[in-house]
Amino acid sequence: DADDRILDIVKEVLIQTHSAVIYDGWITLEHWYDNKFNVRGFLVVLAANVVMFTSLGAAITVATRTYQAIVATTTLSNKNITIQHTLLKAVYAQAIVPVFCVYLPYFLLLTCPFLKIPVFSLADNFSLLISIFPGWDALVIILLVKDYRIGLARMFGFSKPQKIVVLHHTQFTTSIQSTVI
């Protein structure tokens, strides 16, 4: 059976590269089945890439249109525009993190073998990239949004809470009103 032959090849390569033995597993995508084009494998790669590039394209489009709307607005104060720009930068940065931690590795791991290009050490680091994604995602927001940075510093005792002083002022005015009887 061809699957058994391929599994033997995968086991052999794993022993050579990592000195590790696998006993069972799945061959997820066999792009070139006995050196013949595998249409089903191609469709899986195509579908995965379409989903990735469509969502990335949608994110870029929405971000660009949001930026254009912020620039074109005349009803917001300068402070509100600054807040909107800060939030937009944070969203940009949050969109870049999955590109490098998820999209790019998936794209390379799915597409390179299909094109018979070796993936080098990316396969070894793939699980690391996927696992650091949630942490980097949160870190980006903490670093870019000042209120979160201040809150984190206070949480770890690096910054003391500021005293808020509320001043109460009462103002009296007197007026004399003339009345005609």
C-alpha positions in Angstrom: 0.0 0.0 0.0 1.3 3.5 -0.9 0.3 5.0 2.4 2.4 2.4 4.3 5.4 3.2 2.1 5.1 6.9 2.7 4.7 6.4 6.4 7.9 4.3 6.4 9.7 7.2 4.6 8.3 9.7 7.1 9.5 7.5 10.0 12.9 7.2 8.4 13.3 10.9 8.0 12.2 11.5 11.6 14.8 9.1 12.9 17.5 10.8 10.8 16.6 14.3 11.7 15.5 14.0 15.3 16.6 10.5 16.5 12.9 9.9 17.4 10.6 7.0 16.4 6.9 7.3 15.7 4.7 4.3 15.8 1.5 5.7 14.5 0.2 8.8 12.8 -1.5 10.3 9.8 -0.2 11.6 6.6 -2.2 14.8 6.3 -1.3 15.9 2.8 0.4 13.8 0.2 0.8 16.2 -2.6 2.6 14.0 -5.0 1.1 10.5 -4.8 3.8 8.2 -6.3 5.2 11.2 -8.2 1.8 12.0 -9.7 -0.2 15.2 -9.1 -2.7 14.7 -6.3 -5.8 16.7 -7.1 -7.3 16.3 -3.7 -4.2 17.5 -2.0 -4.1 20.5 -4.3 -7.7 21.4 -3.5 -7.0 21.2 0.2 -4.0 23.5 -0.2 -6.0 25.9 -2.4 -8.9 26.0 0.0 -6.6 26.7 3.0 -4.7 29.4 1.1 -8.0 31.0 -0.1 -9.3 31.2 3.5 -6.0 32.7 4.8 -5.6 35.3 2.0 -9.3 36.2 2.1 -9.3 36.9 5.8 -6.0 38.8 5.5 -7.3 40.8 2.6 -10.5 41.6 4.5 -8.6 42.8 7.5 -6.3 45.0 5.4 -9.4 46.5 3.6 -11.3 47.2 6.8 -8.2 48.7 8.4 -7.5 50.9 5.4 -11.1 52.1 5.2 -11.2 52.8 9.0 -8.0 54.9 8.7 -9.4 56.8 5.8 -12.6 57.5 7.8 -10.7 58.7 10.8 -8.6 61.1 8.6 -11.7 62.4 6.8 -13.8 63.0 9.9 -14.4 66.6 11.0 -16.7 66.0 13.9 -14.2 64.4 16.3 -12.0 66.4 18.7 -8.2 66.0 18.4 -8.2 63.9 21.6 -10.7 61.5 20.1 -8.8 61.3 16.9 -5.6 60.5 18.8 -7.5 57.7 20.7 -8.8 56.3 17.4 -5.3 56.3 15.9 -3.9 54.6 19.0 -6.6 51.9 18.8 -6.1 51.5 15.1 -2.4 51.0 15.6 -3.1 48.4 18.2 -5.4 46.6 15.8 -2.8 46.7 13.1 -0.2 45.2 15.4 -2.7 42.6 16.5 -3.3 41.7 12.9 0.5 41.4 12.2 1.0 38.9 15.1 -1.2 36.1 13.5 0.4 36.7 10.1 3.8 35.8 11.5 2.8 33.2 14.1 0.0 31.4 12.2 -0.6 32.4 8.6 2.9 32.4 7.3 3.9 29.1 8.9 0.7 27.5 7.7 1.1 28.9 4.2 4.7 27.6 4.0 4.0 24.2 5.6 1.1 23.6 3.2 2.5 25.2 0.0 6.2 24.4 0.1 5.8 20.6 0.1 3.2 20.9 -2.6 5.8 22.8 -4.8 8.5 20.3 -3.7 10.4 23.0 -1.8 11.9 21.9 1.6 10.5 23.7 4.6 13.9 23.5 6.4 13.5 24.0 10.2 10.1 25.7 10.0 8.4 22.4 10.7 10.4 22.1 13.9 9.4 25.5 15.1 5.8 25.5 13.9 4.3 24.4 17.3 6.4 27.1 19.0 5.0 29.8 16.7 1.5 28.6 17.3 1.9 28.4 21.0 3.4 31.9 21.5 0.6 33.5 19.4 -1.8 34.2 22.3 0.9 35.7 24.5 2.2 38.0 21.8 -1.3 39.0 20.9 -1.9 40.2 24.5 1.6 41.8 24.8 1.0 43.9 21.7 -2.1 45.5 23.2 -0.4 46.0 26.6 2.6 47.7 25.0 0.6 49.9 22.6 -2.3 51.1 24.9 -1.1 53.4 27.7 -4.0 52.6 30.1 -3.1 48.9 29.9 0.6 49.6 30.5 -0.2 51.7 33.5 -2.6 49.1 34.9 0.1 46.4 34.4 2.7 48.5 36.2 0.3 49.1 39.1 -0.5 45.4 39.3 3.1 44.6 39.8 3.8 47.5 42.1 5.9 49.5 39.8 3.6 52.5 39.9 1.7 53.9 42.8 -1.9 54.9 42.2 -2.3 58.6 41.8 -4.4 60.4 44.4 -7.5 61.9 42.9 -8.5 65.1 44.5 -12.0 66.3 44.0 -12.6 69.9 44.7 -16.0 71.1 45.6 -16.7 74.7 44.8 -19.9 76.4 45.7 -20.6 79.7 44.2 -23.3 82.1 45.4 -24.4 85.2 43.6 -26.7 87.8 45.0 -28.9 89.8 42.9 -31.4 92.5 43.7 -34.5 92.4 41.8 -36.8 95.4 41.7 -40.4 94.9 41.8 -43.1 97.3 40.9 -46.2 97.2 43.0 
